[in-house]
Amino acid sequence: MIRHFSGRTRRALRASMFSNLACGFLTCALMLAALLMPEASRADRPGPFGLGIVLGDPTGVSANYELSAQRSIDAALAWSFGSETGFSFHSDYLWHRANLFQVDGRGIHAHYGLGGRLININNRDEDKTRLGLRLPAGLNFDVNRGTLQLFGEIALVMNLLPKTSTDADFGIGARVYF
């Protein structure tokens, strides 16, 4: 028997499947992070490139490249579930403020920046591609001498093309640095 689902039901099914896939990917990423963590006696810091996952809106793969202790470039290739559902790519130039405050002797760092977002919106009425400016701000917490980084971020988005509108991105995630 062939069932026909409405557009809204198909989108909900796709979102559910993607959510399950994202949870599985996060589990694998965290297991990989545990395997790649250096011994506690290792004094050297990992490399400047971090790769991981971000959960929220959008949900997907996150990367960060540290240019210096105060600056980095981050990017995410993800799927957006919010008011604008679709494939999303963003990249930001970030400034960091180290040790914003301390928890158990470890610093929690802040970041803020400027970037861009490209999203291909999938909806029943029409498909649109939007391009906009992105203003992110968030917090980072380095685990095990910076090998594993936990982060949270919120970003205001000003879509410029094809028409002007506003949106927000938010997420929490983890990256492994090597």
PAZATOR-66470 format. One record per residue: residue in three letters; x, y, z of N, C-alpha, C in turn; residue number from 1. Coordinates in nm, 3 decimals, decimal comma. Layout:
# residues N
  aa     nc1     nc2     nc3    cac1    cac2    cac3     cc1     cc2     cc3   i
 ALA       X       Y       Z       X       Y       Z       X       Y       Z NUM
...
END
This chain:
# residues 178
  aa     nc1     nc2     nc3    cac1    cac2    cac3     cc1     cc2     cc3   i
 MET   0,083  -0,116   0,000   0,000   0,000   0,000   0,089   0,124   0,000   1
 ILE   0,063   0,217  -0,087   0,140   0,341  -0,097   0,067   0,451  -0,023   2
 ARG   0,139   0,517   0,066   0,080   0,628   0,141   0,132   0,759   0,086   3
 HIS   0,045   0,856   0,081   0,082   0,990   0,038   0,073   1,081   0,160   4
 PHE   0,183   1,148   0,190   0,187   1,238   0,304   0,181   1,381   0,256   5
 SER   0,126   1,467   0,340   0,123   1,610   0,307   0,264   1,665   0,315   6
 GLY   0,285   1,784   0,261   0,417   1,847   0,264   0,467   1,868   0,405   7
 ARG   0,378   1,907   0,494   0,417   1,930   0,634   0,460   1,800   0,701   8
 THR   0,390   1,691   0,675   0,426   1,561   0,732   0,560   1,512   0,677   9
 ARG   0,583   1,530   0,546   0,712   1,491   0,487   0,825   1,570   0,550  10
 ARG   0,806   1,701   0,571   0,911   1,783   0,633   0,937   1,737   0,776  11
 ALA   0,831   1,703   0,851   0,848   1,655   0,988   0,924   1,522   0,990  12
 LEU   0,892   1,431   0,896   0,963   1,304   0,888   1,111   1,325   0,855  13
 ARG   1,139   1,415   0,760   1,279   1,444   0,726   1,351   1,503   0,844  14
 ALA   1,287   1,596   0,917   1,350   1,658   1,034   1,379   1,553   1,141  15
 SER   1,287   1,460   1,162   1,307   1,354   1,261   1,424   1,264   1,221  16
 MET   1,431   1,226   1,094   1,541   1,142   1,047   1,674   1,214   1,061  17
 PHE   1,677   1,344   1,027   1,800   1,420   1,037   1,842   1,435   1,182  18
 SER   1,745   1,455   1,272   1,775   1,466   1,415   1,838   1,338   1,467  19
 ASN   1,784   1,222   1,429   1,842   1,094   1,470   1,983   1,077   1,415  20
 LEU   2,003   1,117   1,290   2,135   1,110   1,229   2,233   1,201   1,303  21
 ALA   2,189   1,322   1,339   2,275   1,416   1,410   2,314   1,361   1,547  22
 CYS   2,221   1,300   1,619   2,253   1,242   1,750   2,354   1,128   1,736  23
 GLY   2,338   1,046   1,633   2,435   0,939   1,609   2,572   0,994   1,576  24
 PHE   2,574   1,100   1,494   2,702   1,162   1,458   2,768   1,223   1,581  25
 LEU   2,690   1,288   1,668   2,745   1,346   1,790   2,806   1,238   1,878  26
 THR   2,738   1,127   1,893   2,791   1,016   1,973   2,924   0,968   1,916  27
 CYS   2,931   0,950   1,785   3,057   0,907   1,721   3,166   1,012   1,738  28
 ALA   3,130   1,139   1,724   3,229   1,247   1,738   3,285   1,251   1,880  29
 LEU   3,200   1,235   1,980   3,247   1,238   2,118   3,331   1,115   2,150  30
 MET   3,297   1,000   2,093   3,380   0,881   2,113   3,516   0,901   2,047  31
 LEU   3,518   0,960   1,929   3,644   0,989   1,862   3,726   1,088   1,944  32
 ALA   3,659   1,188   2,001   3,728   1,286   2,085   3,795   1,219   2,204  33
 ALA   3,724   1,126   2,266   3,781   1,054   2,381   3,904   0,973   2,340  34
 LEU   3,901   0,914   2,221   4,015   0,837   2,173   4,134   0,925   2,138  35
 LEU   4,106   1,046   2,088   4,214   1,134   2,044   4,271   1,220   2,156  36
 MET   4,208   1,221   2,272   4,256   1,305   2,381   4,395   1,260   2,425  37
 PRO   4,484   1,357   2,443   4,619   1,321   2,487   4,620   1,282   2,635  38
 GLU   4,730   1,220   2,676   4,746   1,187   2,817   4,758   1,315   2,897  39
 ALA   4,723   1,309   3,025   4,725   1,428   3,110   4,866   1,485   3,123  40
 SER   4,970   1,402   3,106   5,107   1,450   3,121   5,158   1,523   2,997  41
 ARG   5,085   1,516   2,887   5,130   1,582   2,763   5,122   1,734   2,779  42
 ALA   5,232   1,802   2,760   5,237   1,945   2,785   5,203   2,028   2,661  43
 ASP   5,222   1,973   2,542   5,197   2,053   2,423   5,048   2,062   2,392  44
 ARG   5,010   2,174   2,333   4,872   2,200   2,294   4,847   2,140   2,157  45
 PRO   4,723   2,103   2,128   4,693   2,050   1,995   4,704   2,160   1,889  46
 GLY   4,687   2,122   1,766   4,696   2,217   1,655   4,581   2,317   1,653  47
 PRO   4,584   2,406   1,555   4,486   2,515   1,550   4,352   2,479   1,487  48
 PHE   4,337   2,358   1,431   4,214   2,324   1,360   4,123   2,238   1,446  49
 GLY   3,996   2,280   1,459   3,898   2,205   1,535   3,782   2,164   1,446  50
 LEU   3,735   2,040   1,465   3,624   1,988   1,386   3,527   1,918   1,481  51
 GLY   3,397   1,944   1,462   3,299   1,884   1,552   3,158   1,899   1,500  52
 ILE   3,067   1,911   1,594   2,925   1,917   1,561   2,860   2,030   1,639  53
 VAL   2,759   2,090   1,578   2,677   2,191   1,644   2,532   2,143   1,639  54
 LEU   2,463   2,153   1,753   2,322   2,115   1,763   2,241   2,239   1,794  55
 GLY   2,135   2,259   1,724   2,049   2,375   1,744   1,986   2,412   1,612  56
 ASP   1,987   2,539   1,581   1,936   2,587   1,453   2,040   2,680   1,393  57
 PRO   2,124   2,630   1,305   2,124   2,502   1,234   2,199   2,391   1,310  58
 THR   2,178   2,266   1,266   2,245   2,148   1,320   2,332   2,087   1,211  59
 GLY   2,460   2,064   1,244   2,548   2,006   1,143   2,692   1,999   1,188  60
 VAL   2,782   2,007   1,092   2,926   1,997   1,115   2,982   2,137   1,137  61
 SER   3,067   2,152   1,238   3,127   2,280   1,273   3,279   2,269   1,266  62
 ALA   3,343   2,375   1,219   3,490   2,379   1,213   3,537   2,516   1,261  63
 ASN   3,660   2,519   1,316   3,720   2,644   1,361   3,870   2,637   1,337  64
 TYR   3,926   2,745   1,285   4,070   2,753   1,265   4,121   2,874   1,343  65
 GLU   4,209   2,851   1,440   4,263   2,958   1,524   4,377   3,027   1,451  66
 LEU   4,359   3,155   1,423   4,464   3,235   1,361   4,566   3,281   1,464  67
 SER   4,518   3,308   1,585   4,602   3,346   1,699   4,521   3,319   1,825  68
 ALA   4,575   3,358   1,940   4,501   3,337   2,065   4,377   3,426   2,072  69
 GLN   4,376   3,536   1,995   4,265   3,630   1,999   4,173   3,627   1,878  70
 ARG   4,208   3,554   1,773   4,128   3,556   1,650   4,115   3,416   1,590  71
 SER   4,001   3,391   1,525   3,982   3,264   1,456   3,877   3,281   1,347  72
 ILE   3,867   3,179   1,263   3,764   3,173   1,159   3,686   3,045   1,183  73
 ASP   3,554   3,056   1,191   3,473   2,935   1,207   3,376   2,922   1,092  74
 ALA   3,324   2,802   1,075   3,228   2,774   0,968   3,142   2,656   1,009  75
 ALA   3,024   2,648   0,950   2,937   2,533   0,973   2,863   2,501   0,844  76
 LEU   2,850   2,373   0,819   2,773   2,319   0,708   2,660   2,241   0,774  77
 ALA   2,537   2,288   0,758   2,432   2,237   0,845   2,294   2,241   0,780  78
 TRP   2,197   2,192   0,856   2,056   2,195   0,816   1,982   2,280   0,918  79
 SER   1,905   2,375   0,869   1,830   2,466   0,955   1,687   2,416   0,971  80
 PHE   1,638   2,415   1,096   1,503   2,368   1,125   1,408   2,482   1,163  81
 GLY   1,457   2,604   1,174   1,377   2,715   1,225   1,274   2,765   1,127  82
 SER   1,249   2,896   1,133   1,149   2,957   1,046   1,188   2,942   0,899  83
 GLU   1,317   2,930   0,874   1,368   2,910   0,738   1,436   2,774   0,732  84
 THR   1,361   2,672   0,693   1,411   2,535   0,690   1,487   2,511   0,561  85
 GLY   1,610   2,458   0,575   1,687   2,426   0,456   1,835   2,412   0,486  86
 PHE   1,910   2,386   0,381   2,055   2,369   0,387   2,120   2,505   0,415  87
 SER   2,215   2,509   0,508   2,275   2,634   0,551   2,428   2,622   0,555  88
 PHE   2,495   2,730   0,517   2,639   2,742   0,532   2,667   2,879   0,590  89
 HIS   2,753   2,884   0,693   2,796   3,014   0,743   2,944   3,010   0,780  90
 SER   3,004   3,127   0,777   3,143   3,142   0,818   3,158   3,279   0,885  91
 ASP   3,238   3,283   0,992   3,254   3,405   1,071   3,401   3,430   1,104  92
 TYR   3,438   3,556   1,111   3,567   3,599   1,165   3,540   3,632   1,311  93
 LEU   3,610   3,566   1,404   3,582   3,580   1,547   3,698   3,643   1,623  94
 TRP   3,662   3,724   1,720   3,755   3,778   1,818   3,725   3,709   1,950  95
 HIS   3,832   3,675   2,027   3,815   3,601   2,152   3,858   3,686   2,270  96
 ARG   3,787   3,672   2,379   3,826   3,733   2,506   3,847   3,618   2,604  97
 ALA   3,973   3,592   2,634   4,009   3,478   2,719   3,969   3,503   2,864  98
 ASN   3,934   3,395   2,933   3,906   3,396   3,077   3,805   3,503   3,117  99
 LEU   3,691   3,503   3,051   3,584   3,596   3,087   3,547   3,576   3,233 100
 PHE   3,539   3,451   3,277   3,525   3,417   3,418   3,578   3,276   3,440 101
 GLN   3,595   3,237   3,565   3,657   3,110   3,601   3,554   3,015   3,664 102
 VAL   3,565   2,886   3,633   3,487   2,780   3,696   3,584   2,670   3,733 103
 ASP   3,598   2,642   3,862   3,692   2,541   3,913   3,833   2,563   3,859 104
 GLY   3,876   2,688   3,854   4,011   2,720   3,809   4,030   2,716   3,658 105
 ARG   3,926   2,690   3,582   3,936   2,686   3,436   3,861   2,807   3,379 106
 GLY   3,919   2,864   3,275   3,859   2,982   3,214   3,749   2,951   3,115 107
 ILE   3,646   3,033   3,119   3,543   3,030   3,017   3,566   3,153   2,931 108
 HIS   3,579   3,129   2,801   3,618   3,234   2,707   3,497   3,281   2,627 109
 ALA   3,497   3,409   2,592   3,390   3,466   2,510   3,441   3,487   2,368 110
 HIS   3,349   3,486   2,274   3,384   3,521   2,137   3,270   3,600   2,074 111
 TYR   3,305   3,685   1,979   3,208   3,763   1,903   3,268   3,786   1,766 112
 GLY   3,184   3,817   1,668   3,240   3,832   1,535   3,145   3,887   1,432 113
 LEU   3,189   3,871   1,308   3,115   3,917   1,191   3,135   3,815   1,081 114
 GLY   3,027   3,781   1,012   3,038   3,681   0,906   2,922   3,687   0,811 115
 GLY   2,904   3,576   0,740   2,797   3,568   0,643   2,729   3,433   0,648 116
 ARG   2,606   3,429   0,597   2,530   3,304   0,593   2,461   3,292   0,457 117
 LEU   2,463   3,171   0,405   2,393   3,137   0,282   2,300   3,021   0,317 118
 ILE   2,171   3,037   0,288   2,074   2,932   0,320   1,984   2,911   0,200 119
 ASN   1,962   2,784   0,168   1,870   2,746   0,062   1,743   2,697   0,130 120
 ILE   1,639   2,778   0,126   1,515   2,749   0,197   1,429   2,655   0,114 121
 ASN   1,384   2,548   0,179   1,296   2,450   0,114   1,157   2,465   0,175 122
 ASN   1,065   2,515   0,098   0,928   2,512   0,144   0,837   2,479   0,027 123
 ARG   0,718   2,441   0,060   0,625   2,391  -0,039   0,592   2,494  -0,146 124
 ASP   0,586   2,619  -0,108   0,545   2,724  -0,201   0,655   2,761  -0,300 125
 GLU   0,779   2,769  -0,249   0,889   2,809  -0,336   1,022   2,776  -0,270 126
 ASP   1,123   2,762  -0,353   1,260   2,746  -0,303   1,331   2,878  -0,322 127
 LYS   1,399   2,923  -0,215   1,472   3,049  -0,221   1,611   3,031  -0,162 128
 THR   1,703   3,107  -0,213   1,835   3,115  -0,154   1,850   3,253  -0,096 129
 ARG   1,892   3,259   0,030   1,910   3,388   0,097   2,056   3,404   0,138 130
 LEU   2,103   3,526   0,127   2,239   3,562   0,165   2,230   3,675   0,265 131
 GLY   2,305   3,664   0,376   2,296   3,768   0,478   2,420   3,781   0,563 132
 LEU   2,423   3,889   0,641   2,528   3,915   0,738   2,495   3,844   0,867 133
 ARG   2,598   3,803   0,940   2,581   3,727   1,064   2,665   3,791   1,174 134
 LEU   2,605   3,813   1,291   2,674   3,870   1,407   2,666   3,770   1,523 135
 PRO   2,768   3,682   1,535   2,766   3,580   1,640   2,830   3,628   1,771 136
 ALA   2,786   3,569   1,882   2,847   3,588   2,014   2,827   3,460   2,092 137
 GLY   2,929   3,420   2,170   2,914   3,295   2,243   3,022   3,273   2,347 138
 LEU   3,019   3,154   2,406   3,113   3,113   2,509   3,179   2,982   2,470 139
 ASN   3,308   2,966   2,508   3,386   2,844   2,483   3,444   2,794   2,615 140
 PHE   3,452   2,663   2,628   3,515   2,602   2,744   3,607   2,492   2,694 141
 ASP   3,737   2,506   2,721   3,836   2,407   2,677   3,850   2,297   2,780 142
 VAL   3,841   2,173   2,733   3,854   2,055   2,817   3,988   1,989   2,783 143
 ASN   4,058   1,939   2,883   4,182   1,864   2,863   4,284   1,941   2,779 144
 ARG   4,322   2,058   2,827   4,423   2,143   2,763   4,387   2,184   2,621 145
 GLY   4,261   2,201   2,595   4,218   2,251   2,465   4,198   2,148   2,356 146
 THR   4,215   2,019   2,385   4,193   1,917   2,284   4,045   1,910   2,247 147
 LEU   3,959   1,918   2,348   3,815   1,917   2,327   3,760   2,052   2,372 148
 GLN   3,680   2,115   2,287   3,620   2,244   2,320   3,468   2,232   2,315 149
 LEU   3,403   2,275   2,421   3,257   2,284   2,425   3,222   2,430   2,400 150
 PHE   3,115   2,455   2,325   3,080   2,594   2,294   2,930   2,612   2,282 151
 GLY   2,889   2,736   2,299   2,751   2,777   2,277   2,754   2,911   2,205 152
 GLU   2,655   2,933   2,119   2,658   3,055   2,037   2,517   3,097   1,998 153
 ILE   2,498   3,226   1,988   2,377   3,282   1,929   2,423   3,386   1,827 154
 ALA   2,351   3,395   1,717   2,390   3,489   1,611   2,266   3,557   1,554 155
 LEU   2,275   3,687   1,539   2,171   3,761   1,470   2,207   3,762   1,322 156
 VAL   2,107   3,741   1,237   2,130   3,736   1,093   2,045   3,842   1,025 157
 MET   2,107   3,919   0,937   2,036   4,018   0,856   2,044   3,972   0,712 158
 ASN   1,936   3,910   0,664   1,932   3,866   0,525   1,926   3,987   0,434 159
 LEU   2,009   3,987   0,330   2,014   4,100   0,236   1,956   4,065   0,099 160
 LEU   1,972   3,938   0,059   1,923   3,897  -0,072   1,834   3,775  -0,058 161
 PRO   1,727   3,759  -0,127   1,670   3,845  -0,229   1,592   3,963  -0,173 162
 LYS   1,559   3,957  -0,041   1,495   4,071   0,023   1,549   4,083   0,165 163
 THR   1,532   4,197   0,225   1,583   4,222   0,359   1,489   4,163   0,463 164
 SER   1,547   4,085   0,555   1,472   4,028   0,667   1,572   3,991   0,776 165
 THR   1,521   3,956   0,893   1,609   3,918   1,004   1,579   3,775   1,048 166
 ASP   1,678   3,715   1,113   1,666   3,579   1,163   1,768   3,562   1,275 167
 ALA   1,763   3,451   1,344   1,861   3,421   1,449   1,905   3,275   1,437 168
 ASP   2,033   3,250   1,462   2,088   3,115   1,470   2,133   3,093   1,614 169
 PHE   2,126   2,970   1,661   2,175   2,937   1,795   2,219   2,792   1,797 170
 GLY   2,312   2,761   1,885   2,355   2,623   1,894   2,454   2,600   2,006 171
 ILE   2,466   2,472   2,043   2,570   2,426   2,135   2,642   2,314   2,063 172
 GLY   2,768   2,294   2,099   2,840   2,189   2,031   2,974   2,156   2,094 173
 ALA   3,048   2,072   2,023   3,180   2,027   2,068   3,270   2,013   1,946 174
 ARG   3,397   2,050   1,966   3,498   2,034   1,860   3,622   1,967   1,919 175
 VAL   3,686   1,885   1,837   3,813   1,823   1,872   3,920   1,896   1,793 176
 TYR   4,026   1,941   1,863   4,137   2,013   1,798   4,253   1,920   1,772 177
 PHE   4,313   1,934   1,654   4,431   1,854   1,619   4,520   1,935   1,528 178
END
